[in-house]
Amino acid sequence: MGKSKYTFGIFIGRFQPMHNAHLAVILEGLDMVNHLIILLGGARAARSSKNPFTTEERRKMITESLIEAGVDKKRFTILEVQDYYYNEQKWLAEVQAQVMTITKGNQDIALLGYKKDNSSYYLMSFPEWTFVPTKVEHELDATRVRHLYFEENENGEYVNQNGLFALEEIETLVPAPVSKFLNDFMHTDTNDWSDTYRNLLQEAKFISAYKKEQEAYPWPIIFVTVDPVVIRSGHILLVKRGGNPGKGSYALPGGFLNPTEWIIDATIRELQEETKIKILPGILQESVQETRVFESPNRSQRGRTITHATLFDLGGGQLPAVSGGDDAAEAFWMPINEVLAHPEKFYEDHWHIIYSFIMRF
């Protein structure tokens, strides 16, 4: 039998967005702990139809939902933790550091949660805390809410297959403050929210159509891509994506491997097509430092995508002229310190790929 009361509790989630099951687990947790620490995963990530809301927007939804439920603001703290796709120890250390700012070394801590699938592996990654499984039984998840939120028929109406307006169904799945936020985000010009929603809607439609095409194949499709990481004089060569998914976000100038290409040939081809960099292929090959495979199963919304990223070190000197080509809206050099400071500007896991190369020493 577990303790009746812990000093601190921890609940980790992405809350994209918060829904009624999240609220039920939090309220259950507050009955078991004196103070609950809510950690928002995926902090400082670029908006996408999978992660549409910023840390501050999620913080607002959670705070207002708890206050409406009668919870004293002094009984919970909402913190954030950034993802590190290819550095698990870095993520664990950041979680520990964030928790320490509140607990000050006190180890009377309950880790709250439920093991729903492989994404819940982290619950066993903190042996210093007592794992307390939730008694809340539900089948609700944020993926379902997002699907409703970005569902649109051919008439431009947000109606599900049962004939209900999506927002009306969402109202039954999320706390009232979250429902209000989602409605405002969809329809309000304040802070350019409605424009942001429309952009996310277009991305969601693109992803849906992309996956629909794959359903015709008798087996799951695995995509293979290449991504050049080009460094010169403390700068990294980037592009701004010209289309969905990730329209407008920063990315490495890569693309899909052609059936007859070697990896390095495809990498150099994509680099030249997307940036128009005037460096001969032979010279680029001589500047190759290493190639790594990045294969996080959920790294791309389009489907299972494995990329081969190659580091090119062009040494010092003036930055070669570049310009956007193919499906890149523009190409540009960015100082490494600025890249590392702005993960929220980057497409999918491209910031994490860069981070993995830059922080290898």
Steps between C-alpha positions, in 0.01 A plus 500: 500500500639840402545805715195712572688824431825592325670837534530542124346345195615514136280466192670515158302556182483687172142627551447570128239591613396422857190276515265365767713193574801725568287700741376185676855370550616837634211523746568142610865591549416806708318269743828310550757780512544833668638669190479385138766581241361487146772467237411607146687285250598621155586850618649741246397290201372649176124501455362210299165328465638241746630759747286806424522692828789682664612445857329818618175410325498156663589654835201732468261216415616287793503783753152624413362145499638427847377829643153430359516157668560672836873435532706758693778638277744449788457123470654457156790623289520472122850463358630411155751254358642493150518183292840352414424236237850357485631574848289320759735583787473871421121477524513309828744754643275790399198337666701443818629858497153648453356291783790598726408869468180421693590204724841636608632146541199352680454145367150435637368505145228308316523468121142485371390353171371208299676261263297530181765407240872524420485876546460443877842336539629800694290406802762236585794736440497667843572231765550768766128582483207278589289412198129521587276375216176689451166337571335715233370273224444657159557463127533871430821646362605833353540347153122456481440861604748629242339288230164659572654845520659474156217311329337679208259380232484616138269790595754643741289404801650333805261206528579143602361183345208497746381838377606690811703814477851412613514775763178371653649154540827643628302677773414157643866391504684795652455737797297815425803737503673278243190497280486880516869528415465267201202697371685830542811359335294395200306823455684792662739730316669596827867394492435371145342190650249445220776520237706254702202265523444514124868420437483204738176385337666499158790298639260250661316460169830446318609232747161329482510488118862384506415206726188421299716439194707248697193289584500355147824313569482151654783574744612798709719742308835602645644819352874566475625858495831687512586819687824698459631685807737757350723706728729789410650769721268431792185500284260229382333495159119486528190539286150627568243245392280619217215251544331262739572329724682763704446790260709798612711311753879470485647173378807325369516507117419133448251275326416148387750245378453396137497122429831498309701741721772451756433686826781752453398574140139562607618724784712717273225512237241620754746752643563653159135490389366670812775757566668548156833500682785541248739235631603203285384154611860382533587779742184431700593131524843594633336706778287209632565432868248224573155365418249392764161334483210668681206268537267606779181309401283808549735757351271573204122534476513377140587148614801292596794702368866416552750769409873492440654830613848588379722760663697720259767724655598768248754657737541876534467796268219686332158338484415378147201665335182292519137538391188289531425244231275199439248497790701736724355851527843637588848389609720678752788464745422525872753535785524179702419675829178635348406156370548342842298778666188453284378140477145634463577615146599161362314236302447156658826379659741708292611708798569178688712368213706818502525487880622141481787596268594828667497365857691181416830635633 
